[in-house]
Amino acid sequence: MSEPLPLTGDDEFGPEPPAEADPWLEAAEDGGPPQPAPPLVVATPETSIVGRASAVALWGLTGKIVSIEASVSAGLPGIDIVGLPDTSVSESRKRLRAALAFLGTPVATEHLTVNLTPGSVPKIGTGFDLGIAVAVLRARRTISADDTERVIHCGELGLDGRIRPVSGVLPTLHSGLLAGFDRFVVPAGNASEAGLISGIEVIPVSSLAELVNLYGGALTVPALPPVIDAAGPAAHSPDLHDLAEVQGQEEARFGLEVAAAGGHNLLMRGTPGAGKTLLAQCLPGILPPLSDTEALEVAAIRSLRGELPAGDALDHRPPFEAPHHRSTASALVGGRRPGTVGILSRAHRGVLFMDEAPEFSRDVLEALRQPLEARQVHIHRAWGSMVLPAAFQLVMAANPCPCGAGMPAGGQSTCQCTPMDKRRYRNRLSGPLLDRVDLQIELFPVSPADLRLGGDQEASAAVAARVRAARRAQRARYADCAWSLNANAPGAWLRDHFGMRPEVLRGLDRALETGRITMRGYDRVLRVATTLTDLAGADAPDADRIAVALALRTQET
């Protein structure tokens, strides 16, 4: 047997390689002074900083302040974004990399980490691009300003470094203002929208290089035009009409005036062509203009949808929404994801008109019940919960039967619907829903006499003047209350305020005892009677006005 090979070194795998010459030791051996070992380079706050900026994560019309942190570290080149971002936020790293390369400051050899805190709040949308870019450039020392964390940033970054407009700027600024911020950077295309809020400093920018220079940097601003047009659904203008166009229908015109004066919900039943849709489209023209606070609420909802038109003034016209009868309950309520607004919230401070109301699905109709009482929409989804405003005035139109010919003008009817068909058609509007409707008006077909002998009809301007006078009386009466309209006043408060005697309420009490109305209906009749009082300029509702209000509520064919 052969002997094992002898080991020639300390390592069984072979001799150790000769040690590499140390120039520091050689210098000492040559007689020179001893040299110290070179110090290790360790990252310190002086050599590495954390860039910071602030943004707002919208949750409906409310927002949560998001602190954006960025740092440069060793590792493979790339950009990591953490803190519960959605896909659109995660993709901002690609837009940021391309924009910085276009501006001459590439990040090809660096590893960047971006943290969005608090991490428990979902971040959705491209509006975080600008804040992420500022934090990254501050971490790279391209920006020398150290107060970027005290500024709210909002904007989408283009591949050429330009800042594109985004939706939701108005609620973003409002949320930041409530949180104590007073400086905001927004895209130039959202400058007019941001100008609707007073008491803050708004810095509109059209390019990232422009903002970097404002923060003490030195980048060349590309000679490119600013992006002005915001991407989003175009705002629609509803078809509105004047009451002078309505022929006949005196009772319906009176009911519309009462509804406008007190903010009451209205149901109109009548044959096709009787004027139900025309009357509903006249309602916004006789409603008082919105106050500045109400107009700002409406503008915030439109901003969230990207429908706010460019301009320096608030739109004080009440909104008018008329959804198709095939609309789903999800479209009506909204909230498919944070930041989406349904039809009910779009009608906030305005009118929601549901033409052919029995043709809407039962889910849609029943979804109206809670918002009509609470004047809010409570949304509960897998991603969380939120509350959206929905203080709208409901107007519904319906035919008397499925064929629509159940109310003849001259006593002759071509309706062939069976009693069961009519009952089934009416029952599509459930009792609990109708219990929340203050006025029910019936419209018969317009006759030739209405066309020839009607004369000039009263225009919307004259009716609007009476409505404004009634609204002024309500504001004075409810000056110290949480509500401002008769439609929202509690019945107990009205009975106590007016000191109604039993003889005044006798007819209403009898209707409650016989089951013609519920307790909710009892209070709503009092509200309508109070509106009739305000229109007449009287001091308190009397028995006659309560009887008229009861007839307007319980009228049936």
Secondary structure, DSSP 8 states (H G I E B T S, - for coil): --------SSBTTB--------HHHHHHHTT-------------TTT---EEEEEEEEETTEEEEEEEEEEEESSSSEEEEESSB-HHHHTHHHHHHHHHHHTT---TT-EEEEEEESTTS-B-SGGGHHHHHHHHHHHTTS---S-GGGSEE--EE-TTSBEE--S-HHHHHHHHHHTT--EEEEEGGGHHHHTTS-SSEEEEESBHHHHHHHTT------------S--S----------GGG--S-HHHHHHHHHHHHHT--EEEEE-TTSSHHHHHHHHHHHS----HHHHHHHHHHHHHTT---S-SS---S--EE---TT--HHHHHB-SSTT-B-HHHHTTTSEEEETTGGGS-HHHHHTTHHHHHHSEEEEEETTEEEEEE---EEEEEE-SSSSS-SS-SSS-------HHHHHHHHTTS-HHHHTT--EEEEE----HHHHHH--S---HHHHHHHHHHHHHHHHHHTTTSS--SGGGS-HHHHHHHHT--TTTSHHHHHHHHTTSS-HHHHHHHHHHHHHHHHHHT-SS--HHHHHHHHHHHH---
